[in-house]
Amino acid sequence: MATTVKENSKITMRDIAKVFWRWQFTCEMSNSYERMQAIAFCFAMIPVLKKLYPNKEDFVEALQRHLVFFNTEGTIGSVIVGMTVALEEEKVASDGAMTGESIIALKSATMGPIAGIGDTIDWATIKPLVCILFLPLAESGSFLAPILYSAVVIGIMTGELFFFVNIGYRMGTEAAMAILGGGMVNKFISCASV
């Protein structure tokens, strides 16, 4: 699992997995009025930042960059986490051509639109559809209905989150354009409504 994801990269699959698990377990736990999900975002990025910035001053600067206000839908919003890993790696490789401000700007520009898509797909489509599947079981009085519902939803969301972190890292900023500009979201919603 320690193989690199991209050619000539310091980042391994293990690093991406650490980012994924950290974001998975904290993205909705550390919300505050001042920074929303920034603490969870920063926490998720720490394994990668330690690897990319061995110099303490650069590491601290990167941590501060990811403590800026951030709020999105946690599951599909994980694509932003993956994109940010790619941008941090690009920043190190570019020797100053990529700035920290441009990373913050990308996060700020994508968090709202991605949240809208995530809320539409996860909260308004997938979760109600899965709920409908288990309503007959609940109606019959079975205690298994909420347990099965939770297991299926958690499984779907975990798979989705892992997929989007990886796609975000592999595609970089193109991932946001593919999600926001492509018609896949509308196709998915149309299929779900049928």
C-alpha positions in Angstrom: 0.0 0.0 0.0 3.1 2.3 0.1 3.1 2.6 -3.7 3.0 6.1 -5.2 -0.2 7.3 -6.8 1.5 9.5 -9.4 4.8 9.3 -11.2 7.7 11.2 -9.4 5.5 11.8 -6.4 6.3 11.8 -2.7 2.7 11.0 -1.9 1.8 7.3 -1.5 -1.5 5.4 -1.4 -1.0 5.1 2.3 -0.8 8.9 2.6 -4.0 9.3 0.7 -5.7 6.6 2.8 -4.6 8.5 6.0 -6.1 11.7 4.6 -9.3 9.8 3.6 -9.8 8.3 7.1 -9.0 11.5 8.9 -11.5 13.4 6.8 -14.1 10.6 7.0 -14.2 10.7 10.8 -13.8 14.4 11.4 -15.5 16.3 8.6 -18.7 16.8 10.5 -17.4 16.7 14.0 -15.3 19.8 14.4 -17.7 22.4 13.1 -17.4 25.8 14.7 -19.1 29.1 13.9 -15.7 30.7 13.2 -14.1 28.2 10.9 -16.7 25.5 10.2 -14.8 22.4 8.9 -11.3 24.1 8.8 -10.0 22.1 11.8 -11.0 18.8 10.3 -9.6 19.9 6.9 -6.3 20.8 8.5 -6.2 17.6 10.6 -6.8 15.5 7.4 -4.0 17.2 5.6 -1.3 16.8 8.4 0.2 13.4 7.1 0.7 14.9 3.6 2.0 18.2 4.9 4.5 16.6 7.1 5.9 14.7 4.1 5.9 17.7 1.8 7.2 20.3 4.2 10.1 18.8 6.4 11.1 22.4 7.3 9.1 23.5 10.4 8.4 27.0 9.2 6.9 25.8 5.9 4.9 23.1 7.7 3.4 25.7 10.1 2.6 28.0 7.2 0.8 25.2 5.4 -1.2 24.4 8.6 -2.2 28.0 8.9 -3.3 28.0 5.3 -5.7 25.1 6.0 -7.1 26.7 9.2 -8.9 29.3 7.1 -12.7 29.1 7.0 -13.9 26.0 5.1 -17.4 24.6 4.8 -18.8 22.1 2.3 -20.7 18.8 2.1 -18.5 16.2 3.6 -18.8 13.3 1.2 -18.6 14.8 -2.3 -16.7 17.7 -0.8 -13.9 15.3 -0.2 -12.9 15.9 -3.8 -11.6 19.3 -2.6 -9.4 17.5 0.0 -7.9 15.4 -2.8 -7.4 18.4 -5.0 -5.7 20.3 -2.2 -3.3 17.4 -1.7 -2.4 17.7 -5.4 -2.0 21.5 -5.2 0.2 21.3 -2.1 2.4 18.8 -4.0 2.4 21.1 -7.0 3.4 24.0 -4.8 6.4 22.2 -3.5 7.4 21.1 -7.0 6.9 24.5 -8.6 9.5 26.4 -6.4 7.2 29.3 -5.7 5.2 29.5 -8.9 2.1 28.2 -7.0 1.3 30.3 -4.0 -0.5 29.4 -0.8 -3.1 32.1 -1.6 -4.0 30.3 -4.8 -4.7 27.1 -2.8 -6.9 29.0 -0.4 -8.7 30.7 -3.4 -9.4 27.3 -5.0 -10.8 25.9 -1.8 -13.0 29.0 -1.3 -14.2 29.0 -4.9 -15.2 25.3 -5.0 -16.6 24.7 -1.5 -20.0 26.2 -2.2 -20.8 24.7 -5.6 -19.5 21.3 -4.5 -21.7 21.5 -1.4 -24.7 22.2 -3.5 -24.1 19.1 -5.6 -23.3 17.0 -2.6 -26.4 18.0 -0.7 -28.5 17.3 -3.8 -27.0 13.9 -4.4 -26.4 12.6 -0.9 -29.1 14.3 1.3 -31.9 14.7 -1.2 -31.4 11.7 -3.4 -29.4 8.7 -2.1 -30.5 8.8 1.6 -34.3 9.1 0.8 -34.0 6.3 -1.8 -32.3 4.0 0.7 -34.9 5.0 3.3 -37.7 4.0 0.9 -36.1 0.6 0.5 -36.3 -0.1 4.2 -39.7 1.4 5.0 -41.6 -1.8 4.5 -39.3 -3.5 6.9 -39.8 -0.7 9.4 -43.5 -0.8 8.9 -43.7 -4.4 9.8 -42.0 -3.5 13.1 -38.6 -5.0 12.5 -35.8 -3.6 14.5 -33.4 -4.4 11.6 -34.7 -1.5 9.5 -32.7 1.3 11.1 -29.7 -0.9 11.4 -29.7 -2.0 7.8 -30.5 1.6 6.6 -27.5 2.9 8.6 -25.2 0.2 7.3 -26.1 0.8 3.7 -25.9 4.6 3.9 -22.6 4.4 5.7 -21.2 2.0 3.1 -22.4 4.2 0.2 -21.0 7.4 1.7 -17.7 5.8 2.6 -17.2 4.4 -0.9 -18.2 7.8 -2.4 -15.8 9.7 -0.1 -12.9 7.4 -0.9 -13.6 7.7 -4.6 -13.7 11.5 -4.5 -10.6 11.9 -2.4 -8.7 9.8 -4.9 -10.2 11.4 -8.0 -9.5 14.9 -6.5 -5.8 13.9 -6.0 -5.3 12.2 -9.4 -7.1 14.9 -11.4 -6.2 18.0 -9.4 -8.2 21.1 -10.3 -9.7 19.3 -13.3 -11.8 17.2 -10.9 -13.8 20.2 -9.9 -14.4 21.1 -13.5 -15.5 17.6 -14.3 -18.0 17.6 -11.4 -19.3 21.1 -11.8 -19.2 21.4 -15.6 -20.1 17.8 -16.6 -23.7 16.8 -17.0 -23.2 13.7 -14.8 -25.0 15.2 -11.8 -28.1 16.0 -13.8 -28.0 12.5 -15.3 -27.7 10.9 -11.9 -30.6 12.9 -10.5 -32.8 12.1 -13.5 -32.1 8.4 -13.1 -32.8 8.5 -9.4 -36.1 10.3 -10.0 -37.2 7.5 -12.3 
